[in-house]
């Protein structure tokens, strides 16, 4: 007569192997499914093509005459590009740094060899309003730059805060001259 315990051992061997295999297949399937779902979610959070297109903006400077400014959008922010006159440059360079709320030389705010161009992020550093001053009919404040009508902050032609509650100068975006007549912002 056969030993019933030997039959039980022989019978359990293959079931254990099948069970382990099924656990392995189930775990691998779950891991692949989770990875696929995670990849889809992460890829969904990447910027779209139209957003990537706005990651940099090229601006043609030729149509901007001395004393005039334009506003372009970069990453949803207004960017002020102004062609400064010789008088505006001289006034900005002659300011005593001790008179400024946030001391910064004009030469630190423009690209070398291109001091007639000032490029600024057009958002007031007080509460995030958009200052006036790029259109010829806009009020520009006592220093001829930009004026924030919300709380009265005034900036000079170098974008430095001169009066009002704004604590900082207008910020400078990353930009470079591609040629004497074209800049790339971003």
C-alpha positions as CSV (number, residue, x, y, z in Angstrom):
1,X,0.0,0.0,0.0
2,X,1.2,3.4,-0.9
3,X,2.1,5.9,1.7
4,X,-0.6,8.6,1.7
5,X,1.8,11.3,2.9
6,X,4.1,10.7,-0.1
7,X,1.2,11.2,-2.5
8,X,0.4,14.4,-0.7
9,X,4.0,15.7,-1.1
10,X,4.1,14.7,-4.7
11,X,0.7,16.4,-5.3
12,X,1.7,19.7,-3.6
13,X,5.0,20.2,-5.5
14,X,3.5,21.1,-8.9
15,X,0.7,23.3,-7.3
16,X,3.3,25.4,-5.4
17,X,5.2,26.0,-8.7
18,X,2.0,27.0,-10.5
19,X,1.1,29.3,-7.7
20,X,4.5,31.0,-7.7
21,X,4.3,31.4,-11.4
22,X,0.9,32.9,-11.3
23,X,2.0,35.4,-8.5
24,X,5.0,36.3,-10.6
25,X,2.9,36.9,-13.7
26,X,0.2,38.9,-11.8
27,X,2.9,41.0,-10.1
28,X,4.7,41.7,-13.4
29,X,1.4,42.6,-15.1
30,X,0.5,45.0,-12.2
31,X,4.0,46.6,-12.4
32,X,3.8,47.1,-16.2
33,X,0.2,48.5,-15.9
34,X,1.3,50.9,-13.1
35,X,4.3,52.0,-15.1
36,X,2.2,52.6,-18.2
37,X,-0.3,54.7,-16.2
38,X,2.5,56.7,-14.6
39,X,4.2,57.4,-17.9
40,X,0.9,58.6,-19.4
41,X,0.3,60.9,-16.4
42,X,3.9,62.3,-16.4
43,X,3.8,62.8,-20.1
44,X,0.5,64.6,-19.8
45,X,2.1,67.1,-17.4
46,X,4.8,68.1,-19.9
47,X,4.3,71.4,-21.6
48,X,2.3,71.3,-24.9
49,X,3.8,72.3,-28.2
50,X,2.2,75.7,-28.2
51,X,3.6,76.4,-24.7
52,X,7.1,75.3,-25.8
53,X,6.8,77.6,-28.8
54,X,6.4,80.5,-26.3
55,X,9.4,79.5,-24.3
56,X,11.3,82.0,-26.4
57,X,10.2,85.0,-28.4
58,X,12.1,86.8,-31.1
59,X,11.6,90.6,-31.4
60,X,12.5,92.6,-34.5
61,X,13.9,96.0,-33.3
62,X,14.0,97.9,-36.6
63,X,10.5,99.3,-36.4
64,X,11.0,100.7,-32.8
65,X,12.1,104.3,-33.1
66,X,14.1,106.1,-30.4
67,X,11.8,107.1,-27.5
68,X,9.3,104.4,-28.3
69,X,8.6,101.2,-26.5
70,X,6.6,98.0,-27.3
71,X,5.1,95.3,-25.2
72,X,5.5,91.6,-26.2
73,X,4.3,88.5,-24.3
74,X,6.7,85.9,-23.1
75,X,5.5,83.0,-21.0
76,X,2.4,85.0,-20.3
77,X,4.3,88.0,-18.9
78,X,4.4,91.4,-20.5
79,X,7.9,92.3,-21.6
80,X,8.8,96.0,-22.2
81,X,11.2,96.7,-25.0
82,X,12.2,100.3,-25.2
83,X,14.5,102.1,-27.6
84,X,15.9,104.8,-25.3
85,X,17.0,108.2,-26.5
86,X,20.5,109.6,-25.9
87,X,18.9,111.9,-23.3
88,X,17.2,109.0,-21.5
89,X,20.5,107.0,-21.5
90,X,22.5,110.0,-20.1
91,X,19.9,110.6,-17.3
92,X,19.9,106.9,-16.4
93,X,23.7,106.8,-16.2
94,X,24.0,110.0,-14.2
95,X,21.8,108.9,-11.3
96,X,23.7,108.6,-8.0
97,X,23.2,105.1,-6.7
98,X,22.6,106.4,-3.2
99,X,19.4,108.0,-4.5
100,X,17.9,104.6,-5.5
101,X,15.7,102.4,-3.5
102,X,17.4,99.3,-5.0
103,X,20.8,100.6,-6.1
104,X,21.9,99.2,-9.5
105,X,23.9,100.9,-12.2
106,X,22.3,101.4,-15.6
107,X,25.2,99.5,-17.2
108,X,24.2,96.4,-15.2
109,X,20.6,96.5,-16.7
110,X,21.5,96.7,-20.4
111,X,23.7,94.5,-22.7
112,X,27.2,95.9,-23.4
113,X,27.2,97.8,-26.7
114,X,23.4,98.0,-26.8
115,X,22.7,100.6,-24.1
116,X,20.0,102.2,-26.2
117,X,17.8,99.1,-25.6
118,X,16.2,98.3,-22.2
119,X,14.3,95.0,-21.9
120,X,12.2,94.5,-18.7
121,X,9.5,92.2,-17.3
122,X,6.6,94.7,-17.2
123,X,5.2,93.6,-13.8
124,X,5.3,96.0,-10.8
125,X,7.4,94.6,-8.0
126,X,4.8,95.8,-5.4
127,X,1.7,93.9,-6.1
128,X,2.1,92.6,-9.7
129,X,0.3,95.3,-11.7
130,X,1.4,96.2,-15.2
131,X,2.9,99.7,-15.2
132,X,2.1,102.3,-17.9
133,X,4.7,104.0,-20.0
134,X,5.3,102.1,-23.3
135,X,2.7,104.0,-25.3
136,X,3.4,107.7,-26.0
137,X,0.2,108.8,-24.4
138,X,0.9,106.8,-21.1
139,X,2.0,108.7,-18.0
140,X,5.6,107.9,-17.3
141,X,6.1,109.5,-13.9
142,X,8.7,112.0,-12.8
143,X,11.7,110.0,-14.1
144,X,10.3,109.3,-17.6
145,X,10.2,105.6,-17.3
146,X,7.1,103.7,-16.2
147,X,4.3,104.6,-13.8
148,X,2.1,102.0,-11.9
149,X,-1.3,103.6,-11.5
150,X,-2.4,101.1,-8.8
151,X,-0.3,102.4,-6.0
152,X,1.9,105.1,-7.5
153,X,5.2,103.4,-8.0
154,X,7.5,105.1,-10.5
155,X,10.4,103.7,-12.4
156,X,13.1,105.5,-14.4
157,X,14.2,104.7,-18.0
158,X,16.4,101.9,-16.7
159,X,13.5,100.3,-14.9
160,X,14.8,101.2,-11.4
161,X,12.2,102.0,-8.8
162,X,12.4,105.6,-7.8
163,X,9.2,106.3,-5.9
164,X,6.3,104.5,-4.3
165,X,5.8,101.3,-2.4
166,X,7.6,99.0,-4.9
167,X,10.6,97.5,-3.1
168,X,12.6,96.3,-6.2
169,X,13.5,97.4,-9.7
170,X,11.6,95.9,-12.6
171,X,13.1,92.4,-13.3
172,X,15.2,91.7,-16.4
173,X,14.2,88.7,-18.5
174,X,16.9,86.4,-20.0
175,X,17.5,87.8,-23.5
176,X,20.3,88.0,-26.0
177,X,21.0,90.0,-29.2
178,X,20.9,87.7,-32.2
179,X,21.9,90.6,-34.4
180,X,21.9,94.4,-34.0
181,X,18.2,94.4,-35.0
182,X,16.8,91.3,-33.3
183,X,16.7,90.0,-29.8
184,X,15.6,86.6,-28.5
185,X,13.9,86.6,-25.1
186,X,14.0,83.3,-23.2
